[in-house]
Amino acid sequence: MPQEQSLPKAPTGIKGLDEVLSGGLPAGEMHLLEGGTGTGKTTLGLQFLMEGAGRGEKVAFITLAQTAAALNKVAASFAWSLDGIDVVELTDVSVQESTQQTLFRTADVELGETTAAIIDAMERLRPDRVVLDSVAQIRMLADMPLRYHRQLLSLREQFSRGSATVLIIDSPHGQQDQALADLSHGFITLDRNVPEYGNVRRRLTVEKMRGLAFNGGNHNFRIRDSGIEVFPRLEPKKGSERTSAGQVRSGIAGLDTLLDGGLEEGTAALVLGATGTGKSSVASLYLHAAAQAGSHSAVFMFDERPETFFDRSAGLGMDMRKFVEDGRITITPISTAELSPGEFSQMVRDAVEEGGARVVMMDSLTGYFHAMPQEDALVSQMHDLLTFLGRKGVLSLLVVSQHGLLGQTVQAPIDVSYMADTVILLRHFEAIGEVRKAISVIKKRQGPHETTIRELRMRPGSIEVGEPIRDFTGVLTGHPEFRGRPNDMAY
């Protein structure tokens, strides 16, 4: 494969796509863009040409599928102007005396004249970038595979003479058009999926791109008011890794003792427990402590409203609102009905790379996974996201809610514990006629941790972690056996 630096690029101007393509499409080559109805093919083509026009290049949109008026309507819907783009409309190629001739089939004449019209436009305009929409019309006119293949070879030869970067648009046609895919230097596919509930999900895949190292696999994208935005699949091991790691303390003496000082930067901490055990509140301690130290944090909420978060935190002595107002904490409510997994990963990435977040909290992963049951490989994607955050030196706080309240019925709906460097477990337990809370550290990869079980107390204005519970056995089962004196467990 040629060195990537030696290949001239034609940037597409589409956020995220140029990153996937390591800078853009190889310039001076013919590329295929394939997708079904509503996937965004025309929109992508127009953005590609607008980027070229903005760079002072000559660009042309040769349309066999829709009129120039229809293209202007598409552009107007995005508040774009097609000024600087030569639109060549070939939707009604006239065939001279086609109704009078008897020696040739009408389709043969129409195919020849269509190809000739495309070649004429290329020679007349001599563009640097071309979008041809769409090759499906040529396929229908050719009627036979051999004739179709000859026309493709003729067009490719013409394109190569002018050194134009060409993007040919096609729609799926039964089996994949292997002839066109083989002749093309690059091949990109778009697809569109409608889940049982929620907004449309769109994905882009670079099937091939000769001589270019690109980010393979599926990449979610969205068509916004400003055009297409692609969310590149994370490549967690790409780039430098932060080597120095400090600790983030909670500010609660008993909890910091449990964790031998605190949680390390660049690690992922799982806060696990049943409903009402205080998972979000415990995780919020690290946000509050980081903000007090001047660091930036980002919170992504799948279940709770920001106002509820503010009120709950304030009731426990943490004024989060002032830190949100001064920008040290950003809160993003997530609507999973509208958001694709790739877009969520991009939001987290932007919070770190552009927003400078050193602590990221996801509350809760349970809501995230339950809201996207039709999405493939969510666990693998979360693993890549956590690896990326770890290499950036970010502390990740993952809140996971368990089903059940007491005893053996408490179970996690998803198992992500193997991804976490630290697991903090919270439990309800009954003691002396009261429901209490216990906190313990089950796992900590970086350094030692205390193996005791401590009582977690939430009082107006404070969170407290008590001394190790030594007068009970079976606390984590929810049904402990008391071995001490009743007064030992009084508040």
N, C-alpha and C positions, 0 to 999 in steps of 0.2 A: 504494500500500500504506500502511495506517495506520502511524503511528509505533509502534515496538515497545514504547516505554515506556507507551503509552496502553492497551495490551491487558492486562486482568487475567489472571493465570496461575494454573493449578492444578498445582502441582508434583507430579510422579509419585512422588517419593521413591526413584526408582531411580538409583543412582550412574551417571553418564555420560549417561543419557537426558535428564535435565533440561538438561545442557550442550548436547546436540544440539538441544534444543528452545528454547534461549535462556531457560530458566527454568521451562518446563512447558507443559502443554496450555493453549490459550486457554480461559478459564473460561466457563461458560454455553453451551457449544457441543456439538454432537454429532460424535463422532469414530469412525472405523472402524479396527478392529484386525483384520488378516487374516493367517492363517497355517495351515499344515498341521498334521497330528497331531504332537505332540511338540515343537513349536516354542516353547512357553512362554506361550501366550495367556492361559490361566487364571491362571498364576502372576503375569504382568504385571498382570492385572486386579485380583487380590487385593492386590498391593503398592500399586497406585494408590488403592484404597479404604482400606487401612491408613494410608497417609500422610494421607488426609483425616480419618480418625477421630482420628489423633494430633493433628490441628490443631483438634479440637473440632467438625468438620463432621458432618452427618448423612449417612450413606452406606448404599447398598443394593446387593446383588448379586441381580439377577433372573435366575434360571436356568431355561432351557427344555431344557437339554442334560443336566444331571447333578443328582443329588440333593444335599440339604444335607449328608447324611452323607459323600458323596464329597468335597465341598468341605472339610469338616472334616478328612478324611484328608490332602488336599493340604496344608492349613495345618499339620497336625501334622508332616508330613515336613520342614517348615522350622522347626519349633518355634515356630510362630506361634499366636496366639489370634485367633479371629474375634469376640471381644467388641467391641461397638461397631459391628458390621456387621450390618445387617438382611438376612438371607437369605430371599428370596421364591422358594419352589420351585413352579414351574409345569410340572413334568415330566409331570403327570397331570391336566390341566385337565378337570374333569367337565363333561359336556354333558348338561343336563337333558333327559330324554325323547328323546335323540337316536335311540334305537333304535325309537321309536314314530312319529316324524314321517315323512311321505312327500312333502311338498312341497319340501323343501330337501335339497340334498346334504349328507352328514355333514361333508365337508371344509369347506364354507362355514360351517356352524355352529361347528365347532371353531376355524376361523380367527377368526371374530368374537369368540368367547369368550376366546380367547388374547389378542387385542388388548385386549379389555375388561379382562382380568385385569391386564395390564401397566399400563394407564391407571389402574385402580383403585389399584394399588400406589403409583404415582407420586402420586396425589392424597392417599392416606392417609398416606404417609410423608413426603412433601415433602422428598426428600433433596437435598443439595448435590452429591453425586457418585453416579453410577449406572453399574454394569456390567451389560450385557444379554448373556447367553450362552445361546444364540447365535441369530442371525437366520436361520440355515439352517433351523430348524424352521418359521419363518414362511414362508420361501420354498417349502418343501415343501407346506405347507397351502394356500398361495395357488393353486398349480397353474398359474396363468396369469400372464404378466408384468404385465398391466394391473391385475389384482387385487392382486398383490404390491406394485406401485408405489403404489397407493392406500393400502395399509396403512402403507408407509414414510412417506408424506406425513402420515398421521394421527398416527403415532408422533412424527415430528419436531415437529409442531405442539404436541403434548402436552409434549414435552421442553422446548421453548422457553418455554412458559408458566411453567414452574417455575424457570427460570434454572439448571437443573442442568447440570453438566458430565458428559456421557454418553459412555461408551466401549462401542461395540457390537462384539461379537466375531463373526467370521465365518470360515468355512473356504473355501479355493478351490473354486469351482463352475464347472468347465469354463472358459469364458471369464470374465474378470473381471466382477464384478457392477457394471456401469457405473452403473446407476441409484443404487445405494447409495453408490458412490464419489462421484458428482456431488452427492448430497444432503448428504454429510458435510462438515463444516468442515475436518477433518483426516483423513489416511489414512496409516496405518502398516502395513507388511508385515513379517512374520517368515518366515525360511526356515531350513531345516535340511539340511545336506549331510554325507554320510558318506564320507570319503576312503577310498582303497584300504587305507591303514594309518593308524592313529591315532584319536584321539577325534573325536566329532561336532563339526562346525563349525556355529555358528549366526550368522545375520546379521540385522540390522534395517535397514530403509530407510524414511525419511519420504518418502512419495510426494508429499504436498501438505500444507500447513498455511497456510490463508488468513490474510493479514495478519501473518505472522510470518516473520522472517528465521531460517532454521534451517540446520544443517549437513547438506547433502544427501549423497547417495551411500550406500554400504554401510558399516555399522558392525558389527564383530564383537561378540558378547556371549556370556556364559557363565551357566549356571544353577548357582549355588553352593549350599552348605548354607544360606546366609543369604538366598537369593533371586537375582534377576537382577542382573547387573552388565554395563553396556554400556561398550564401549571406543570412544569417539568417534574417527572418522577425523581425523587431524591436519590442522589448517589452518595450515600453516607460516608464512604471512605475517600471521597474526592476532596482534595484540598489539605491544608495543614491541620495538625491536631494540636490543641492547646495542652501543654505538658504540666504547667504549674497549676495546682489546685488548692484553694483555700477552703475554709469551712464556713457554712452558714449556720449560725446558732438560732435557736427558737426564742431565746430570752427567758425560757422557763427552766429553772434549775434542775428539777427532777427529770424532765425530758432530755435536756442536754447531757445529764449524767447517764441516762439509758443509752444514749448514742455515742458515748465517749467524746463528748464535746459538741457534736452537731453533725450535719449532713455535708458531704464533700461536694464542691463544685464539679460539674462534669459527670454527675451520677444521676440515676433515676430512683426516686423513692416512691414506693407504693404504700398508700395509706388505705388500709382495708378494714371493713367492719360493717355491721348491720346498720339499718336505719336508726338514727338517733344516737349513735355512739360518739359523735363529735368529729367525724372524719374531716369535713370541710374546715371546721374550726381549727383543728390541729394543723392542717396544711397551711391555713391562713397565717399562722404564727410566723412562718418563714417568710411570707410575703411582707408582713409588717416589719419584721426585723431587718430584712434586706432594704426596705424603703427607708427605715430610720438610719441605716448606714449609708444612704445615698445611692444605692443600686436601683436599677430599673427591673420591674417584673411585669409579666403578662399573664392574664387569667382568661381562660377560654371556658365559658359556662354553657353546658348542655342542658342542665336541669333547673338551675336556680336563676331568679331574676336579680339584676344588680341591686335594686332597692332592698330586697331581702338580704342580700349579702352585706350591704352597708349596715342595716339595722342589727343583724345578728352579730357582726363583728364589733359594732359600737357597744352592744350590750355586754361584750366580754372584754371591754377595755381597749379595743383596737379601732382607732379612727382611720378607716381606710379611705373615706371620702376625700380628705385633704390631700392624700397622696395621689389619688386619681386626678384631682383638680390641678396639682402641680406637675403631673406627667410621670411621676415615678412608678405608678401602677397603671396599666391599661387593662380595661375589662371589655371583652368581646363576647356578647351573647351569640350562641351558634344555633342557627335553624338548620337542622340536618335534612329537613325536607327540601331545602334550597341548595344545600352545599354538597359538593362531591368530595370524596376523600382526598383527591389531589389538591383541590382548592384549600381544604383545611390545612394540609401540610404546608402549602405555600404561605398561608396566613401566619403560621407558627414561624416559618423561616424568615418572613419579612419582619416579624416582631423582634427576632434576634439580630438579623443582619442590618436592618434599617432602624429599628427602634432601640437597639442596644440592651434588650432584656437579658438579665443574668439568671433570673428565676422564671420558670414557666410552669403554670398550674393548669391541669386539665380536670375539670369537675363536671361530670364524672365520665370515666371511660365506659361505665355501664350504659349510660344514656346514649353515648356515641355508637357503641356496638349494636344496641337494640334498635336504633333508628335506621340502621343501614343493613338489614339482614340479607338484602340481595346483592350487596357489593362483595366482590371476590377479594380474597387475600388481605382483609383488614388487619389481621394480626401481623402479617409480614410487613405491611406498610407501617404499622405502628413501631415495629422493631427498627425499621430503617430510620424513622423519624427520631427515635430515642438515640440511636447511634449517631445521627447527625448532631443532635443537641449535645451529646456527650463530648464529641470532638470539638465543639465550640466552647466547652467549659461551662455549659449551662446546667443548673440544677433543675431537674424535671420532677414535678410533684404530680403523681397520678392517684386520683381518688377513685376507688372501686367500691360499690355498694354490694353487700351480700344479701341473699334472700334469707328470710327467717329472722327470729329474734333471740332465741335461747337454745342452748343444748346442741344436739347433733343435727338439728334442722338448718343450722346456719351454713350456707354454701355460697360460693362465688359463682355467678352465672358465666363468667369468662375467666380463663386462667392466663394471666399475664405476669405471674410472679417470677417466672424464669427470666423475664426481661429486666426486672428491677435489681438494682444493686442493694437496696435496703427495703425491707418489708416491715412496716409498723402495723401491728394488729390491735384493733380495739374490740372490746366485747362488753355486753351487758352481763351482770351477774346479780343474783339475789342474795342479800345478806341482812339478817335481823329485820326482816319484813320490809326491806327497801330495795329498789332497783338501783344498782350502782354501775359504774363504768370502770373497766380495767384497760390498761395500755401496756404493751410489751413489744420488744423488737425481736422479730423471728429470724432476721437475716441481715447481715451487713458485710459486704465484700471488702470494703476499704476500712481496715482496722478492726479493733475489738469492739464489742458492745456488751452491755449488761444483760444478763439472761433472766433477771428477775421480772416479776409482774408487779406493776404499780397501779395505784388507784388514780383515775382521772376525775377531777372535780371541776365542774363549770359553775361558777357563782357569778352573781351580778358584778360586772367590772373586772373579772379576772378568770384565768384558767390556771389550775394548779395540778401538779403531778406529785402525789404523795410519796411516802417511803415505801419500800417493797412490802407487799402483802405476804406476811409469813405465818399468819394464824389460820389460813385457809388452804385447803388443797382442792383441786378441781375447779379453779376459778374460770378457766377458759372454756369449760364445758357449760357454763351458765348455771350449774347446780353444785356450788362448792360445799365442802364439808368443813365446818368451823372447828378449829382445834385450840382456840385461845379463850380469853375472857370477853364477855359482851362489851365491857367498857373500852376494850382495845380498838373496836371499830367505830366508836362514836366520833362524830365530826367535832 
